[in-house]
Amino acid sequence: MPQVIGVPRESFAGEKRVATVPEVVEKLIKLGFKVAVQSGAGDAMGHISVSRGADAIIVAPASADFLAKLAHGNADDLLSTLCVARECPLFVAPAMNRQMWANAATQRNIAQLASDGVAILGPDTGELACKENGEGRMLEPEQLFDSLIASRQPKVLSGKRVLLTAGPTFEAIDPVRGITNSSSGKMGFALAQAAAEAGAEVTVIAGPSALATPAGVTRIDITSAAQMADAVLSRVDRHEVFIGVAAVADYTPEVTHEQKLKKSKDALTLTLKPTLDILATVAARANPPFCVGFAAESHDVERFAEEKRKRKKLPLLIANRAQDALGNDANEVTLLDDAGAHPLPRMDKLALARRLVTEIARRLARA
């Protein structure tokens, strides 16, 4: 069972009170992790013994003073001694005033810790404990938890560059109306996160979406199918993997009106023209990256998806039922390649994304 050490910061402030277990520790316990909460009492060698067998140590919040102490190898209390004597990965979540964070000495210490292999989580930007606003706010427990889980993912795409698309596109009819679809972008962003966790350098080209950008991922926002095509084709040659997850519009208005169309009693006819097939265009290049496509079908899913895969000459295509996938937090897919169909059970999209990254890495190694 994975084990994590949680050390309440109140234990090292010299105050005689019972420390509250941090929220991130509570969540780890609920999800089945074995968490050791060390207060400093008991075993005289606790600073050594408590870290043995642990998979990680998280210090949250990590003050400027503690970061300086850690960067210079000082070990004069339980927490600093525990960190220096560890055999497992160490994570620190900086939390301090914005000017303290920006201070040159703090930045030197952060650079030294990163060079020493310590994982720096944050900080975020927002309201600080001193009531000022700026960079220095500790990441939320959910973010710390996600970072811990991400660190444990196998680095199967280490050194690879992955370009992917996510979300819908919006094809303008006039300044206020357009053609779009119900794609949320969740699958694409989950895959971007999973690929980054697996060690890849990831760029996501995203249609209109309010989803947060995963840590370590470069995001390029676009609106229309044409803009997405331009963004992909200008960058794809620098990548080993291209994953077309976005629900790109198949058609766009032939004419985009500069002024809002006024309602009338007459029927309105729109003339649509096909958009560029981005995935097929990339796959047809002289030296294409490893191309992965998605197919959302309403019926006869495998048949239509396999026809699409062969038509576009893709080594791998992920097929799913549109009604089950679009906008939902979970999905059930079938992988289609030259060896046949490989169904996967229904799971949440991040878990699915991690599984897909493993499948992609396996096939990429054989390509």
VOTITI-428338 format. One record per atom (N, C-alpha, C): z, y, x. Coordinates in steps of 0.05 Angstrom, whole numbers, plus 5000, padded with zeros to 4 digits. Last residue first. Example, Ala and Ser with C-alpha at 12.3 -4.5 7.8 and 13.67 -1.06 7.14 Angstrom:
# VOTITI-428338
514249555257/514349795273/515750015258/515648865264/515649105246/515649345264/
This chain:
# VOTITI-428338
433550245136/430950375133/429550415160/438650065141/436449865143/433649985143/441650515134/441950375159/439750165163/440450625081/439450805102/439550675129/443350235054/440350225054/439150405076/448550425065/447750145072/444650125074/448450935044/448850895073/447950625082/447950814989/445850965003/446050915033/452750554980/450250414975/447950544990/456350964991/456550715006/453950565004/454851324951/454551404979/454651154997/456351024906/453551074911/453051164940/461951054910/460550794911/457650834918/462651604904/463451474929/462151194932/460751654851/459351794873/460051664900/464651364823/461851274824/460351394847/468951704831/469051424841/466251314843/466852144804/467452164833/467651884845/466151964752/463852044768/464452074797/469451354732/469251644733/467251724754/465250794710/467550914725/467251214725/462350194689/463050464683/465450564698/459449784742/461049824718/461550124714/452449734759/455249804767/456849844742/446849294771/448549454753/451349494765/441249284802/444049234810/445849404793/434748994804/436749164790/439549084797/430848924865/431448884837/433449084826/429249034916/430448774912/431148714882/427549554916/425449344919/426649064914/432049814866/430649824891/428649594893/436550134824/433949994825/432750034853/442950094796/441350164820/438849994820/445450354737/444150124749/442550224773/451750614712/449050634723/448050364732/455950994673/455250724680/452350714688/460951504680/458251414676/457951124684/465152074662/464751794672/461851714666/465152564638/466652534664/466252254676/458952834611/461352664611/462652644638/454153114614/456553254606/459153094606/450352544608/450252834608/452852954597/451351974598/451652104624/452052404622/450051744551/452651674563/453251844587/444951924539/447151984519/449851924531/441851724581/442452004579/444752074561/443651184619/442951264592/443751554589/440851134687/443051144667/442051234640/439250924752/438450944724/440950954707/437351134814/439751084798/439051134769/433250854864/433451024840/435850944824/430450804928/432750764911/432650964888/425550914952/426950674960/429350604942/419951114911/422751164920/424050904930/414851254889/415151114915/417851164927/413851434839/414551644859/415051524887/412650964814/410751174813/411251384835/417350674821/414850574834/412850804835/420950974791/421450924819/418850844833/418650964739/418951214753/419251174783/419250424728/416550544729/416550804744/424750404728/423350264748/420450354751/425850714682/426750804708/425350664730/423550414640/422450684646/423350774674/426849954645/423949934647/422750204654/432150124640/431250004665/428250004667/432050364586/432850514611/431650384636/430550374532/429050214552/429550324580/432651064520/432250784512/430550644533/433451534546/434851494521/434651204511/434951624616/433151544594/434751494569/435051924675/436551924651/434651864628/434751754741/433251744716/435151724693/434652004807/436151934783/434251934759/433051794875/432551934850/434451844828/432951894943/434351764921/433851934896/429651815005/429751944978/431151774957/430351965070/430951745051/431451875024/424952445082/427652345085/428052095067/418152315104/420152395084/422952305092/413252495135/415652365145/417952445127/409452695097/408652515119/411052365130/411652675028/411252805054/410652595075/412952434980/410252414989/409652545016/418152584969/417652304977/414852264988/417353114953/418853054977/418152774987/414453024905/413353184927/414653134953/418152744874/415652614882/414352764905/422053144868/422652894882/420152754891/419353564841/420553604867/420953344882/413953684807/415753454810/416953464838/413354334779/412854154802/414853934802/412354344707/413654444732/412954244755/407054464661/408754284676/409954424701/407754974611/406254854632/408054674648/407355164542/408855074565/407054954585/407255664494/405555494511/407055424537/410255724432/410555754461/408655564475/409856054371/408755844388/409055904417/413456174314/413056254342/412056014357/411856374247/412556164266/411956264295/414356984217/412156804226/413156594246/418257334207/418057114188/415856904197/421557464271/419757534248/419657294229/425257744324/424957544303/423157644281/422357954386/423658024360/423157804340/423757804453/422057754430/423557814404/425358284502/426358084482/424458054459/420558364554/422258474533/423058244514/417558034586/419358224599/421258344579/416557344578/416357614566/418357794579/412856894614/415656994610/415457284601/408356394599/408756684601/411756744596/409155854599/406855954614/407056264618/415655584607/413755754592/411555864610/415754924635/416755194635/414755374620/417954234638/416054444630/417454714631/422053944658/419353834662/417254044655/427754194693/425954214670/423154104676/432053734725/430053954728/428253954703/437853564734/436153524710/434153764709/439253344801/438953554780/437153464757/438952964840/440652914818/440153104795/435852724891/435052894868/436652824844/437452734956/438352614930/437652804908/435352585020/434952764997/435652614972/437152525088/437352425061/436852645040/436352815134/435652525134/435752405106/433453475139/435353285128/434352995130/429653855149/431953845167/434053645159/426053845108/425253725133/427453705153/428254145066/428553855065/427753725092/427654695060/429954595076/429754295081/423554845028/423955005052/426154895070/424054514985/421854465003/422054635029/428754714958/428654444969/426554424991/427255234943/429655194960/429654924973/422755144912/422555304936/424855254955/425154844870/423054724887/422754874913/428555224848/429654984860/427654854879/424855594829/426655674850/427955434864/422455274790/420855374813/422655464836/426655194755/425454964769/423855054793/431555734762/429255594750/428355354767/436355874793/436255874763/434055684753/441055714846/438355784836/438555784805/445355724901/444955754872/442155844865/447455304949/445355504944/444855504914/452955124989/451855144962/449755364961/455554655033/454054905031/452654915004/462054365035/459254355025/458054635024/467454385046/465654305067/462754295059/469554214980/470254305007/468254205027/464954354926/466754174941/467254284969/465154914884/463754794906/465654614922/466454844814/467254934841/465654784862/461854974761/463554794776/464054904804/458555254729/461055384736/462855204752/451555304738/453955144735/456355294744/444755304743/446955444731/449355264726/443354874801/442555034778/445055164766/444154834871/445254804844/444054994824/443654454925/442154664911/442654634881/448054314976/447354264948/445954504937/448554005037/447654245023/446954164995/452853715086/451753705058/450953985049/453553265135/453253555131/451653595106/458052705124/455452835125/455653135124/462752435117/462152535144/459552685146/464452295068/463352075085/462352175112/465552775044/467752605052/466952385071/460252915034/461753065053/464152905063/459152534994/457552535019/458952695041/462752694954/462952424967/461452414993/460853214941/463553174952/463752904967/455753084922/456053264945/458753224958/457252754879/455852644902/455952814926/459653144847/461252924856/459852784880/455253464837/457453584853/459253354863/452153104806/451153224831/453353324849/455553014763/454752794780/453752894807/456153534740/458553384750/457753164769/452353824715/452353834744/454553664756/451453804662/453753954671/453753994701/445753834621/446853734646/449153914654/442953974575/445853954574/447153844599/437854474590/438854214580/441854204583/433255004571/435054874590/435854594579/429455574563/429455284559/431255154580/431856214536/430556034556/430755744548/433056914526/432656644517/431356474538/433357424547/435757314535/435557024526/428357594568/430857664582/433357534572/424656984553/424857284554/427457344567/424656484574/422656554554/422356864553/426356154634/426556394617/424056424599/429355584644/426655684645/426455914624/434155324685/433855494661/431155634664/436554664702/435154914708/434855064682/443054344714/440554394699/438954614712/445753974772/445854154748/443154174734/443253924839/445253874818/444954064795/440553604898/440353804876/442353724854/441753554969/441653444941/441453674921/441453325034/440653545016/440553424988/445153155090/444353075063/443753325047/445152905154/444853145138/443753075111/449852515192/447452545176/447552805160/454652465219/452352555234/449852585218/456851955176/457552135198/455052205214/456851645131/454551835135/455052025158/461551365130/459051215132/456551385135/467251405139/465351605148/462551475152/471351225083/469851145107/467651345114/476651655063/474051535057/472651455082/481251925073/481351635075/478651495069/480452445061/480752375089/480652075093/480552455005/477952485019/478152395048/486052434996/484352204988/481652215003/487352945016/488552705028/486852465021/484553274982/483953285011/485053035025/486953174933/484153104937/483453094966/492053394944/491753104938/488853014943/490853924949/492053774972/491653474968/488954024898/487154054921/488253904945/493653944868/491253784863/489353794886/497054354889/497654074894/495253884889/493054894917/494454764895/494954474901/494055204981/492355054962/494154934940/497555814990/497355524994/495555404973/494456415010/495756264988/495355964993/491456695045/494056615054/495656445034/487757265030/487756995041/490456925052/490357654974/488657604998/488757315006/495058104948/492857924943/491157894968/502258124943/499758224952/497558014946/506857854931/505558004909/503058154918/508757504966/509657784971/508357974950/506157044953/508957064946/509957344948/499557264929/501357144948/504257184939/493757134893/496357274894/498257114912/488356924938/489556984912/492157134914/485156404972/485356694968/486456744940/488055865011/486355974990/486756274989/487955635081/489155715055/487055815036/486354935074/486555205065/486855405088/488754495116/488054495087/488454785077/487054225175/487954475164/486954485135/489053665211/487353755189/488554005176/489153625281/490753675257/488853775235/486553575330/486053375309/487753405284/486753975366/488553745370/488253525349/483554345343/482554215367/484253965373/487054515303/484554385296/483454225319/490954755336/491654525320/489154375311/487855175358/489054975376/489754725360/486655475312/484455355328/485455135346/491855625298/490255455280/487955325295/493155955342/494655705336/493155515318/489456365335/489356195360/490855935355/491156555286/488556435287/488156275313/496156765301/495956545282/493256405283/494457165336/496056945346/495956715327/491657515303/490257375324/491757135334/492757495232/493657565259/492357395280/491557305183/489357425198/490157495227/496557135165/494456945168/492157055186/499157625163/500157415181/498057205186/496257855123/496057975150/497157775171/497657545078/494857555087/494557665115/503357115086/502157375080/499357395092/502356395076/503556635088/502256885078/501155745088/501955925066/503456155078/497255175105/498355435112/498955595087/498454545106/497454725086/498654995090/496554015149/498254245145/496854425124/496853325165/495653535149/497553775146/495852825212/497553045203/495953245189/495452105219/494252375216/496252575204/500651785260/498751795237/497552075235/504851775293/502551605301/500351615280/509352305314/507952145295/505751975308/512452665341/512952385347/511252195329/511253165320/510553115347/510652815354/513353105268/510453145272/509653085300/518853045278/517452845264/514352865269/519853555301/520153305317/518653075305/519053885258/517253915282/517453665299/523053685223/520253695215/518453705240/528053725251/527053475241/524053475236/527254155310/528454085284/527153825274/524454235356/527354305356/528654275328/519454205390/520554005373/523654045372/513054485406/515954515404/517054305384/507554495414/508954255419/512054275418/504654935399/505754935426/507454695432/503354825346/501254875365/502154855394/508454815323/506954575325/504754595346/509855355325/511555155337/509954905342/505855585293/506155655322/507755455337/507055335245/504455285257/504555355287/512055565234/511855275239/509255205253/510756105228/512656025248/512355725255/507356095184/506256185210/508056095233/508755485146/508955765153/507655835179/506155055102/506455085131/506455385137/509154785041/507454975056/508054975086/507154205072/506254405052/508754525039/504853735112/506753955113/505754175094/504053055109/503053305098/505353505100/502052485144/504152685140/502852935130/499851815132/499352095135/501952255132/501351285132/498551345135/497951635139/507051005165/505851195147/502951225152/509050685205/507950545182/506750735161/513651165224/512450915231/511450765205/516451605208/513551625208/512151365215/521851475212/520751525186/517651535185/523051415267/522751175250/521351235224/523451945286/521551755297/520951535277/527152205258/524752355265/522652175278/531351845255/529551875233/527052015239/535351715289/532651695300/530551725277/539751725256/539551925278/536851925291/539451645187/538551535213/538251755234/542452155151/542351865156/541551795184/538152715134/540752575136/540352285142/533152915127/534452965152/537052825155/530052795083/531653035082/533153105108/523852535064/525952545085/527452805084/520952105024/521852385023/524252405042/515451705027/518151735039/518852025039/511651374979/512251624992/515151635002/506450974965/509250954973/509851204989/502151094909/502751124937/505751084942/501051084854/501550834868/502050854898/500651544827/498151404831/498551154849/505751754827/504651664801/502151484805/506051904881/507851684871/506651574845/502552334881/501952094898/503551854888/505152694848/502652574839/501952324855/509652814879/509952694852/507452554843/507153064921/508552814926/508952664900/505253524897/503353334908/504553064913/509953784883/508253674862/506353464873/515653614924/513253774918/511553624898/522253544902/519953404913/517453554905/527054024920/525253924899/522853784912/533353904952/530553994953/528953874930/539654144940/537953914937/535054014936/542554554992/541754504964/539954274963/544354935038/545554695027/544854674997/539555135086/540955195061/541954935049/536255095129/539155125134/540655185109/531154965122/531755255120/534755305124/529454465118/529454575144/530154865144/529054305066/530854155083/531254275110/525054575042/527754685039/529754545058/520554265048/520954485068/523754595066/520753575043/521253825029/521954045049/515953155063/518353285075/518753555061/513152545052/513452805040/516052925051/508652105080/511252215083/511252495070/505351555050/505251835058/508051935060/501750945050/504351085051/504051365062/498250455013/498250695029/500950835028/500049765017/500050005000/500050255018/
